[in-house]
Amino acid sequence: MNTSNKTVLTMEDSVASREKSLPVLDYETVSPLRKFARDLFVSPLINYIIPTDFLVKILKTSHSELAHESLSRPGGWRSMMLAYANQKPLDMIDALVIKYGTFPMGLRNRKRMVVRKLVELIDYYLTKDGEANIVGVGAGTGVNTIEAIAYRRGSKVKAHLFDLAEDAFVKGEELKRHHDVEEHVHFIKADVAHLDKYLSIRPHIVKLIGIIEYLPDENLHKLLDDVSPFLTPESTVVVNTLEDAHNIDRFLKRVFNLNFYYRSPARLVEILKRHGYSDFRHEYEPLRVYSLLTAHRR
């Protein structure tokens, strides 16, 4: 392929030949009947009627690992991994939390969406440049990146995953071995402000998944200030939004002490534009708890 062809390559061109081997988006959804019951009965009960202490007691007496982990370390990587695992419930409360909780369901949908998008982007850059370099900020265990790279194992793909939670890297190393991508993924304990000390390449893909919902606007602007200098006009930023689509924010705050910063795609686009980003594309997962947005910095 000559240089001129490379410059006009589209995402659709790059993934067309590999479409059959892309991850399947088997999303989880809520039936209309369940949605009706939740809105009419469950939401008022857990948000306003049942006392917080009683709700906490119910969760503590359950065998649900996800409930216990969320009470102990709300929003941590372990609770996220338990939500992803989606194992057989141990009791009724565990079933309500893992199988039917819209937040864990949304997390699993987000994971499916992120893995698929990363595979598509990897294909695009492999076709265009012969390699794909990924940087993940606030990466935790790196499970999304690791699973995406496993779809293209053997290709020239590298990922540098940054986080301050070093214990998450222990699980990440286990995941690397399980998916046979040890040569492709590197964990780095460092703050995003120090990326320049560890990166000698310009990344093709910068992944900001599961991080901005914990940041107020001023911290998000600081994050973008730290990340943006490493991007070229050809780089793609992948970021998620979070919205209180099912009216559970009050429950999350009073039971788990989880305080999220909700932003619509339009609000996130507005922020990214201030940092020189354009060419926005976004898509929701079916529950509309999360959406995925990609952009380029010109």
KOLKEMI-993109 format. One record per residue: x, y, z of N, C-alpha, C, O in turn. Coordinates in steps of 0.001 Angstrom, whole numbers, plus 500000, padded with zeros to 6 digits. Example, Ala and Ser with C-alpha at 12.3 -4.5 7.8 and 13.67 -1.06 7.14 Angstrom:
<recs>
513190494310507800512300495500507800513200496700507800514236496681508465 512850497750507080513670498940507140512900500030507870513409501138508039 
</recs>
This chain:
<recs>
500851498797500000500000500000500000500877501241500000501786501352500823 500622502173499094501463503358499030501038504386500071500005504245500727 501858505420500205501633506413501252500313507135501078499626507403502063 499943507456499845498698508188499632497486507385500061496511507949500558 497536506073499872496434505247500314496312505232501830495211505209502381 497458505245502490497445505241503943496778506480504496496055506407505490 497011507606503871496509508852504432494999508957504343494393509724505091 494382508213503455492932508301503324492232507063503895491028506891503708 492968506219504574492395505019505164491347505392506206491581506268507039 490213504742506163489159504996507145489081503842508127489598502754507871 488420504094509267488226503035510251487475501865509634487797500706509896 486468502170508809485672501114508197486525500241507288486350499023507248 487466500872506547488361500104505684489208499137506496489390497982506110 489722499611507616490696498828508370490078497639509066490748496622509250 488812497734509461488210496628510190487417495687509299487020494608509737 487182496086508049486296495289507199486782493861507035485992492919507095 488100493698506827488628492361506566488674491489507811488855490276507711 488508492106509004488591491327510230487266491323510982487219490933512149 486213491743510343484929491920511023484487490651511752483911490725512838 484756489495511157484286488254511761484977487952513081484437487203513896 486149488512513311486889488192514531486820489298515573487576489288516544 485908490259515371485729491299516375484910490752517547484104489840517368 485114491304518740484322490867519899482830491071519654482421492053519035 482036490145520139480585490221519986480010491125521077480373490996522247 479122492030520699478519492954521664477209492364522202476118492789521822 477343491380523090476158490754523692475755491541524939475992491119526071 475143492688524694474795493609525764473714493040526686472899492211526281 473734493510527936472676493215528895471659494359528872472026495526528734 470394494012529007469324495014528964468335494767530104468381493733530770 467451495724530312466390495619531312465054495534530585464755496365529726 464254494535530926462953494382530280462024495523530693462204496104531762 461041495848529868460092496911530224459383496652531552459138497587532313 459053495397531835458369495066533086459266495325534287458830495886535292 460523494910534173461464495147535274461712496631535461461824497108536590 461798497361534361461998498809534454460805499465535151460985500359535978 459612499033534826458410499580535447458414499309536959458145500206537757 458724498056537343458751497694538762459829498469539504459622498901540638 460970498644538867462061499388539506461682500844539731461871501383540822 461149501471538700460819502891538807459692503144539798459694504149540509 458722502219539842457548502432540683457783502035542140457280502694543050 458554500948542367458700500427543727460132500485544265460378501022545345 461069499927543502462416499739544030463129501073544274463684501289545351 463118501962543287463845503222543429463376504049544624464213504517545396 462063504247544805461643504996545999462074504331547308462446505009548266 462018502992547337462393502276548560463859502485548910464182502854550040 464754502251547942466184502299548263466723503720548328467755503965548953 466037504652547693466516506035547699465983506851548877466672507742549373 464758506552549328464136507443550304463492506749551498463521507291552603 462918505581551311462062505009552356462838504141553346462747504353554555 463603503163552843464337502272553739465523503025554345466304503625553607 465675503008555674466792503719556316468146503196555832468300502011555534 469106504092555761470440503730555271471060502620556095471612501671555540 470975502726557424471581501710558298471008500325558024471727499327558065 469722500273557748469086498983557483469547498419556145469783497217556024 469676499282555141470179498829553843471596498282553970471918497240553400 472439498987554717473815498537554922473835497196555647474616496311555298 472982497047556652472914495792557407472517494632556504473089493546556594 471534494861555631471108493815554696472273493387553810472498492195553604 473014494367553284474141494055552405475244493316553156475865492402552613 475487493712554400476549493065555191476203491628555548477095490784555639 474924491337555751474532489968556101474447489057554882474356487837555020 474478489643553697474478488846552476475849488200552273476851488615552855 475855487169551425477122486534551037477729487199549803478716486705549257 477165488283549373477612488945548145478994489570548302479170490512549075 479964489048547575481315489628547604481322491044547060482038491910547563 480513491276546021480465492603545426479911493624546411480420494742546497 478871493250547156478313494160548154479328494469549236479490495627549621 480021493440549737481016493642550794482173494506550311482624495404551022 482651494236549106483771495000548564483362496451548319484148497368548561 482155496657547849481687498014547581481515498809548866481722500023548876 481138498140549952481032498813551242482403499146551812482582500186552446 483375498257551586484717498457552146485558499426551329486206500317551877 485540499240550004486359500057549106485523500488547908485718499988546800 484592501417548126483679501810547038484414502363545827485294503216545947 484035501862544665484623502350543424486001501811543112486641502267542165 486476500838543898487817500301543685487869499271542573486840498845542050 489089498878542219489259497951541105488708496568541425488261495861540521 488732496167542701488232494837543052486724494734542821486242493739542279 485985495759543231484536495719543005484223495720541513483262495087541076 485036496432540732484825496436539288485058495048538698484297494595537842 486107494381539156486394493042538644485311492047539049484985491141538282 484754492208540241483662491328540674482420491563539818481711490618539471 482160492822539479481025493120538597481253492506537228480329491941536643 482469492608536707482789492027535414482631490506535423482132489924534460 483062489856536527483060488391536594481650487824536473481449486779535853 480670488513537065479262488139536903479029486668537241478381485938536491 479570486250538384479482484842538754478096484495539307477280485376539578 477855483207539464476569482733539965476292483337541334477136483237542224 475128483966541529474822484611542815474819483614543969474427482458543811 475265484087545132475337483243546323474058483295547150473803482398547952 473262484327546964471970484433547643471123485461546898471542485992545869 469930485740547423469005486630546732469568488048546617469440488685545571 470191488542547692470764489888547662471887489952546632472017490934545901 472692488904546582473778488860545604473222488897544179473789489546543300 472114488198543962471479488212542639470987489607542295471170490071541170 470357490284543264469873491636543026471007492592542717470864493495541892 472147492389543389473293493282543197473989492994541873474197493905541071 474350491742541639475191491400540488474381491275539192474747491851538167 473299490530539246472574490191538023471600491272537580471371491461536385 471029491981538549469953492902538203470248494355538550469453495240538235 471378494607539192471750495987539474472161496686538182473040496209537464 471522497819537890471819498488536617473247499002536552473814499120535465 473833499307537694475214499802537670476202498693537283477004498907536374 476183497517537931477051496421537468476764496002536039477685495679535287 475483496004535654475140495660534273475734496680533311476279496317532269 475624497966533669476214499010532837477719498879532729478293499109531664 478365498507533838479814498297533821480197497188532844481149497322532075 479448496102532884479759494995531975479517495401530523480281495027529633 478452496166530288478214496665528931479339497591528487479781497535527340 479798498440529397480905499343529053482148498541528682482833498865527712 482433497514529441483610496688529158483517496082527762484490496109527009 482361495538527415482186494964526084482425496028525003483083495777523993 481875497214525244481978498285524270483423498758524133483888499009523021 484136498882525253485520499362525231486437498355524547487268498733523722 486289497078524886487136496055524270486946496059522758487917496020522002 485704496107522326485431496118520873486036497356520222486663497251519168 485858498521520828486401499750520249487925499695520180488516500127519190 488558499174521211490017499077521191490495498144520086491490498429519419 489796497036519889490187496115518806490051496815517458490923496681516599 488963497562517268488784498300516019489914499308515808490441499433514702 490284500024516867491361501013516746492715500351516517493534500854515748 492947499236517177494188498487516949494280498077515487495327498234514859 493193497555514947493177497167513536493483498362512628494242498254511665 492879499488512958493086500697512150494556501098512129495112501350511060 495182501158513284496571501614513330497548500560512831498594500904512280 497224499271513016498070498228512440498070498323510921499110498165510282 496904498582510347496801498701508897497479499975508407498140499973507369 497314501043509144497830502340508729499330502478508959500063502915508072 499788502097510169501178502339510563501998501078510822503209501156511030 501350499928510809502070498693511071502273498405512542502860497384512898 501793499296513410501895499102514851500793499894515540500178500780514947 500557499558516801499561500277517593500078500411519015500323499412519691 500243501639519462500732501914520804499620502529521648498993503512521253 499387501936522808498278502327523676498826502853524998499777502302525553 498216503923525491498483504417526840497165504432527594496179504999527123 497149503807528768495968503819529617496265504584530894497271504328531556 495395505521531242495573506336532446494494505946533450493316505862533103 494902505706534700493960505179535678493504503798535267492320503471535350 494458502981534819494145501734534113493729500595535020493135499629534541 494019500667536324493676499563537209494354498273536795495571498238536608 493567497201536648494128495903536250494434495835534759495115494917534302 493933496804534003494162496795532558493354495765531810493689495426530675 492286495251532421491564494126531838491009494440530448491062493590529560 490478495647530249489921495984528929490998495946527850490798495375526778 492137496557528146493235496605527183493805495221526928494071494851525785 493989494463527989494548493117527867493664492234526993494164491526526119 492353492273527225491452491450526417491432491908524963491338491081524055 491518493212524735491539493708523351492798493249522630492732492789521490 493941493373523290495203492965522669495208491461522405495786491002521420 494565490697523286494524489240523101493841488862521787494147487817521213 492918489704521304492276489451520014493264489590518859493058489016517789 494335490353519076495331490563518023496721490141518511497735490749518168 496731489096519307497986488573519841498950488232518703498561487624517706 500184488622518865501182488387517828501408489584516946502406489645516228 500490490553516984500666491779516206501597492727516959501930492504518123 502003493777516272502909494744516871502100495771517670501886496903517236 501662495332518847500846496164519732501519496251521087501943495237521642 501618497458521620502197497682522941501266498565523749500644499484523217 501176498274525048500374499109525934501179499469527169501808498609527785 501154500743527525501741501230528769500580501707529635499890502667529295 500375501022530760499211501276531597499646501908532913500437501336533663 499112503101533180499500503887534347498413503858535417497223503960535119 498844503718536653497940503816537790498783503966539049499980503678539048 498143504419540124498828504516541416498468503342542323499101503148543361 497461502557541944497029501408542746497869500194542374497483499384541532 499017500089543015499970499034542646499396497636542854499763496705542137 498491497478543836497912496159544065497085495682542875496935494480542658 496549496630542105495797496245540908496710495597539873496264494770539077 497987495972539886498921495417538911499164493926539139499458493192538196 499040493480540392499213492052540689498163491248539923498472490235539296 496917491721539987495857491068539221496097491250537728495840490340536938 496589492425537340496879492685535933497930491739535371497798491260534245 498976491468536154500013490527535705499436489124535522499816488396534605 498516488761536406497844487467536272497025487417534982497026486408534277 496332488509534683495538488576533459496426488517532215496066487883531222 497571489170532268498517489125531147498937487688530850498960487265529695 499266486946531901499691485553531705498542484710531163498724483879530273 497350484944531723496188484156531297495893484354529814495529483407529117 496051485584529334495737485896527932496971485837527033496888486125525839 498104485466527601499341485302526832499729486581526086500035486553524894 499710487698526811500103488979526206501169489670527060501241490898527090 501983488891527743502980489462528667503953490394527958504412491376528542 504268490093526703505215490927525962504601492243525512505317493173525139 503283492322525547502590493473524962502193494542525969501970495690525587 502099494191527247501506495090528242502498495372529369503107494457529923 502647496650529696503564497069530760502832497974531737502216498961531335 502899497638533020502286498437534068503309499407534655504470499054534864 502865500615534913503762501650535447503046502367536584501971502935536386 503639502341537771503075503070538898503559504514538817504700504822539164 502691505376538360503053506789538192501811507620538001500784507133537527 501913508866538370500847509829538133500910510301536692501978510333536081 499754510668536158499683511100534764500556512328534510500993512557533382 500808513110535546501640514312535387503082513965535049503841514829534610 503470512694535252504852512279535009504994511346533811505954510582533719 504039511415532905504100510552531723505389510735530946505924509780530383 505891511972530915507077512256530113508300511472530572509231511273529791 508312511023531824509447510257532341509442508809531859510461508122531930 508302508355531373508159506942531038507840506676529572507994505549529102 507400507689528854507006507486527466508034508064526510508394509238526596 508499507224525600509415507692524559508745507655523193509374507927522170 507464507316523189506707507216521939505458508095522021505006508462523105 504922508416520865503634509089520810502557508015520688502579507240519732 501628507947521615500627506868521554499640507061520420499262508184520087 499233505955519836498141505985518861496795506116519575495884506794519099 496694505452520723495430505391521468495696505782522916496602505244523552 494912506710523431494956507048524856493602506689525457492564507188525022 493627505832526445492405505311527050492185505958528414493016505835529314 491051506649528555490655507265529824489309506657530230488266507305530142 489358505415530668488137504677530995488074504454532505489029503987533126 486916504803533076486722504587534507487485505555535372487816505232536513 487776506739534857488540507704535634487859509061535742487845509652536822 487292509571534649486834510965534705485580511118535557485289512220536021 484825510030535776483640510155536624483988510373538090483116510685538902 485276510207538428485724510474539791486352511868539935486797512247541018 486381512619538835487086513898538834486133515073538652485299515060537746 486248516093539509485513517337539238486109518009538013487183517623537552 485420519009537484485853519636536231487285520147536294488040519979535336 487671520766537405489031521324537471490097520237537385491154520448536790 489821519065537985490775517953537895490770517310536517491799516837536036 489593517299535885489520516772534527490311517654533574491019517147532705 490199518960533726490981519878532891492478519640533109493256519674532155 492883519400534360494299519132534653494739517825533993495838517747533445 493889516803534043494205515529533389494412515727531895495371515206531326 493532516463531268493652516701529823494880517547529508495518517343528475 495216518483530372496440519265530189497672518373530224498630518600529486 497647517355531086498797516450531222498899515471530056499997515113529631 497747515042529542497727514020528495497933514615527102498641514041526275 497321515751526851497252516299525489498602516494524800498690516229523601 499664516944525488500933517156524787501533515906524148502404516013523285 501080514728524559501641513490524011500925513034522745501335512061522112 499858513734522378499059513295521244499473513990519955499935515131519954 499292513268518873499430513847517541498030513951516948497088513395517512 497868514648515824496544514699515187496012513324514784494815513159514550 496914512334514704496492510990514325496081510146515532495521509063515363 496351510628516743496024509860517947494531509897518232493839510850517874 494047508850518878492638508764519268492531508669520780493193507842521407 491695509518521360491381509439522786490060508691522936489085508975522239 490047507734523854488833506967524142488465507234525596489253506973526504 487250507759525809486835508141527157485363507796527332484595507816526370 484975507483528551483564507175528800482882508304529563483522509051530303 481590508412529370480774509275530207479959508403531154479805507203530930 479444509011532201478575508331533154477378509234533429477536510430533675 476166508646533386474962509404533681474074508616534644474074507385534643 473330509337535452472421508704536406471122508342535699470066508911535975 471220507389534787470100507064533905468986506304534599467871506233534081 469273505726535780468271504896536451467987505347537877467487504577538698 468311506594538157467954507195539442468497506401540632467756506100541568 469789506060540597470378505331541728471475506131542433472127505624543346 471678507382542008472762508169542597472580508363544098473538508239544860 471368508663544523471123508871545958471439507593546748472035507661547822 471045506443546223471345505163546863472852504932546946473355504531547996 473575505177545863475020504974545847475728505883546848476698505480547489 475235507106546974475862508055547903475612507667549353476541507646550161 474376507363549683474068507163551097474441505777551603474645505604552804 474537504791550728474892503444551172476385503161550988477025502627551894 476945503512549832478337503184549532479276504394549609480489504250549458 478719505575549842479521506797549867480256507014548546481396507478548517 479580506669547466480137506865546131479661508201545586478460508447545478 480605509054545246480271510376544725480832510523543321482029510743543133 479959510400542349480372510483540958480110511880540397479279512636540900 480858512190539329480643513414538572480024513000537232480698512469536350 478733513260537115477994512840535927478138513890534831478022515091535075 478393513406533619478497514303532461477846513634531257478079512456530989 477047514380530552476479513891529305477557513940528229478563514627528405 477371513229527121478322513352526010478479514796525547479585515224525217 477386515547525521477458516954525086478338517768526025479117518611525579 478214517515527325479038518245528295480512517863528152481386518727528234 480792516580527941482177516158527782482772516724526495483934517132526479 481997516753525431482465517349524176482818518816524396483831519300523891 481991519508525141482251520919525439483595521095526145484350522015525831 483890520210527100485165520278527826486332519941526908487350520633526915 486188518881526117487268518463525231487576519515524175488733519700523800 486555520199523700486775521253522710487697522343523255488498522913522514 487582522622524529488432523644525150489902523244525142490782524093525285 490167521952524974491545521452524940491981521090523521492984520400523336 491237521550522530491654521380521147491228520097520490491780519725519454 490245519396521070489789518138520481488647518376519499487898519347519607 488535517466518545487463517537517551487195516132517023487733515156517547 486364516030515985486044514754515346485462513770516365485966512660516539 484404514199517026483817513405518100482858512344517557482076512584516636 482953511170518165481996510104517897481651509453519222482535509185520036 480368509196519443480011508534520696478854507581520484478066507718519548 478774506616521378477705505630521339477369505215522767478248505127523624 476091504962523010475624504494524306475582502974524342475376502319523320 475782502423525542475377501038525751473881501062526052473353502116526406 473178499925525921471711499942525957471087500531527219470006501115527143 471728500399528367471158500925529596471347502429529726470730503068530578 472203502993528876472492504427528857473085504935530173473005506122530490 473680504015530926474464504421532094475793504990531610476257506024532091 476394504294530647477678504709530077477539504985528587476720504377527897 478342505897528118478556506028526684480055506086526449480832506384527356 480442505798525227481850505797524848482060506884523807481315506986522833 483084507691524030483352508814523130484793508739522652485705508502523443 484995508942521349486344509034520802486532510414520197485572511044519754 487784510881520182488079512206519653489542512274519257490345511419519630 489876513319518485491252513583518085491611515016518475490752515896518522 492879515227518748493335516566519111494096517158517943495120516617517526 493608518257517420494210518851516228495279519870516589495889520466515702 
</recs>
